[in-house]
Amino acid sequence: MPVLAAIDCGTNSVRLLIRDGSATLERRMAITRLGQGVAASGRLEPEAIERTVATLRSFQDAIVAHGVAALRVTATSAARDASNADELLDAAEAVLGVRPELLSGEEEGRLAFAGATAELDPRDGPFLVVDIGGGSTECIVGTEEVDAIRSFDLGCVRLTETHLSSDPPAPEELSNAIAEAIGWFDDLVREVPAAQAARQVVGLAGTITTVAAVEIGLAEWDRDALHHFRLTRAAAEDVFRTLATERLADRVHNPGLDRERADVIVGGCCILVALMRTLGIDELVVSEADILDGLVASLA
């Protein structure tokens, strides 16, 4: 079978998946903070573009080494919100030989749903798949096919930059951040009632996997320990209380928390607890399969 690969240039991180049939050859992630300042300026900063392109260069080395036959590259929230997105797309194309596709929130949601549900039994559906990113959050309802998608301008980087300026965040900052997130999820419940009726909730991306890793106390990242781990609302709330009340210098020492994610994880936690409170979610299934898996599947 041909070796296939996908890269996702997100608001907070850039990720690579290389697969040969069902075997994963490489799965990499680097936090480049592409979306730094985009919410305020509407532009990608030159330093953020360069950090991202430098990571793409290292990914290209792996792509060549594995003899990848087909590559799909995407860019999401930060790029689609930026007036100068072509600067990133041009630079990425020069490095990879493939121009990144600028995904809409709906396209992003469909690919995330495909990746997250591929290993799940449809009899456990309908599913609510929630992808909390750096700049946006996608909520997708369906069983074997997508029935409804909503994409919100709500992410761990965006919420941190707009609400959480103190270290540690002040109580009123946390309240305001959670209130904004609840407002978006109230819209979800009103517009897509099936979201609240889903039999199983599946959570993706860095915020949710990090909260699970902190709850488990992982000294080193372990995909097998995280994939399909059941994260309860009580555990999510407990991790949130711990991280939100610590200064950044102390927060970074929590096992399971990537140091480069420590400054935005509280914003992500605000989104996660707001989701679980608003929809009355007692437990969700953590998935390490996500948009990258959906992208590679689309090539196959």
N, C-alpha and C positions, 0 to 999 in steps of 0.2 A: 504493500500500500504506500502511496505517496506520503511524505512527511509534510504536515500542514502546520501553520503558525498563525497566531493572532496577537496584536498589540492593541491595548486600550490606553489612550492618553486622557486620564481623568483630571479632575480639578486638584486633587491632592497627590495622586500617585500615578505612575506609569507601570503597566504590567505586561508581561509576555507569557504566552503559552505555546509550546512546541509539542506536537503530538504525532506519533506514528501509529495509526490505527487507534486502538484503545489505550496504548501505552503513552504515558506522559514522559517526554524526554527532558523538558525544562519548564519550570514555572517560576518566574521571577517577578519581584516587585521592588520598585524604588520610589521613595517619596520625593517628589520634585517641586511640589506646591505650585503647579502651573497657574492655578487660579488666584495666587496671591494678589490682593488689591483689586481684582476684577469687579467685585460688587460695588466698589466706590468709584473706580475710574472708567469702567467699561472697556478697558484695554489690558492685554497681556503685557506684563513687564518684560523688558529685554533680558533681565537676569533669569526670570522664570522660563522663558523660551530656551535660553542657553542651557539651563540645568536639564530641561526635558530632552533637548536634542543630544546632549552629552550621554544621557542614559540610552537614547535610541541607538547611538553609535555602538555602545557595548552590546545591546540586543542584536544589532546587525551582525556582529562577530559570531554570536551563537547561531543565528539563522544560517549563515554561510557554513559554519562548522557542521551543522546537522543536515545540510543539503536540502533545505526546505524547498518544496515544489510550488507551494502557493501560500501567499501571505495576505491577510486582511488586517488593515489598520484603521482604527476609529478614534475620533476625538469627541468629547461630550460637553458637559455643562459649561466649563470655563471658556472653551473655544467658541461654543455657539453664542455665548453672551458677549464676546469680545469683538470690537470693531476692526481690530487688526489681526484676526484669526489667520489670514493668509500668510502672515509672517511665519507662524508656526507650521502651517501646512506646507509651504514652500521649502522650509528648512528640513522638515521631516522627509519630504519626498526626495530631496537631494541625498539624504543619508540612506534611506531604505529602498529607493527605486519605486516605491508605491506611495501614492498620495492618500493621506488619511481621509476617511469619509467623515463628514461632520454630521453626526447623528442627531435627529430630533429626540425629544424626551420619549415619544411613543416608540420609535425604533429602538432606542436604548432599552426600554422596558420589555419589548418583545424578545430581544436577544437574551436579556437577563432571565426571563421566564423560561426560555428554551433550555438554557444551561442549568438552571436551578432544579427544574422538574424532570430532567432526563432520567434520573435514577430513582424517581419516586413512583410509587404505585398509584395509578389514577384512581383506584378505589378509595384512596385516602383523601381525595379531593372533594369539592373544589378547594383550590389553594389560593391564599393571598401571599404573593411574593413581594417582599419589601426590600428595596435596594437603597440604602442610605449612603450617598456619595459625599464628595467634598462640596459640590455646588448645587446638587439637586437630589431629590428623593423620588424614586419611582415606586408606585404601588400597582400591582398587576393581579387581576383576578381571572382564574380559569382552571380547567382540569387538564385536558390534553391540548386544548387550544385556548388562546387568550380571549376572554369575554369582555374585559374592560381594562383600560390603563389610565392612570393619572400621573403626571409628572409635575412636581412642585419645586419652586425655586427655594429649596430648603436643604442645606447640607452642612456638614460639620465645619468646613472652612468658612462658608458664608455666614453661618449663625455666630461663630466665634468672632469674626471681624465686625459684625453689626451690633453684638450685644455684650460680649464677655471681655472687657478690657482690664479688669482688676485681677490680681494674683494673690490669693485665689479669687474666683469670681464672687462678687458681692451677692447677697441674697436677692436683692431687687433685680440684678442682672440675670440671675438664673430664672427668676419668676417671669421676666419679660421674654427670655428665650423660649421657655416652655410654653408660655401663652401664645407666642407666634406659631410654634409648631402645632399646638392644639387647634389653632384656627384653621390651619391647612387640613388637618385630619378631620375636623368637623365638616369641612367641605367634602372630603372623601366619603364620609358616612352618608351625607345628604345626597351626593351625586351618584354614588355607587353603593347602594345598600348591601349588595352581595359581599362587599369587603368585610362587613361585620359578621356575616353569616358563614364565612369560609370555615371548612372543617379543620384545615391545617394552615398555620402561618409559617412561612419560610423566610428567614432573614439572611441577607447577603452583605458583602463588602466589609471594608475595614473597621467601621465602628462596631458592628455587631460581632464580628469575629474577635475583635480586641476585647470587648466586654466579656465574651465567653472565655477568652484566654486568661483574663484577670480573675474571673470567677474560679476557673480551674486551678490557677496559680502556675501556669506553664513557665518553666524556667527557660525553655527554648521552644520555638514555634514547632508545633506538631499537627500537621494537617489531619492525620487520622483521628487525633483526639478531638479536634474541633468539628470535623465534617459530620453533620447530623447530630451534634450535641444538642440536648434539649435545654434551652435557657429559660428559666422561669422569670416571671415578672418580679417576684421577690428578690431573686438574685440580681437582676438588672438594676433594681432600685438600690440594692445594697452597694453594688459597684459604683453607681452614680454618686451616692452619698460619700463614699470614700474618696473618689477622685475629685469631686467638686469642692471638697473642704480642704484639700491639700494644696500647698504652693507647688508651682511647677518643679522646683528643685527637689521636692520630696516625691512628687507624683511619679517622676521618671523611674523610681526604684521599685514600682509595683511589678512583680513577675507577670509576664504576658503582655506588657505595654511597651510597644516600640518607642524608643526615646524620641524619634522624629514625629511621632503621632501624638505625643503627650500634650502639646499645646492646643490641639483641637479636639481631643477626645471628649472633653466635658461638653462641648457643643454638640457632638454626636450623641452623647448620652441624653442630653435634653430632648433630642428628636426621638430617640428610642423609648424613653419613659413616657413621653407625650403620646406616642403611638399606642403603647400598651395600655395606658390609662384611658385614652379616648375610645378605643375599640374594645376595651374589656378583655384584652388578651392575657391569659394566665401563663402561656408557655408558647415559645416558638422554636422551630427547628433551624439550627444554624447550618448554612450551606457554604462550603468552600468552592462549589461549582457555581459559575455566574456568567457574566456577559462574555468572558473569554471562551468558555466552553460552548456558548451559543454561537460565537463567531467561527470557531473551528468546525463545529457541526455544519454550519452553513456552507463552508467550503467543501466538506465531504459530500 
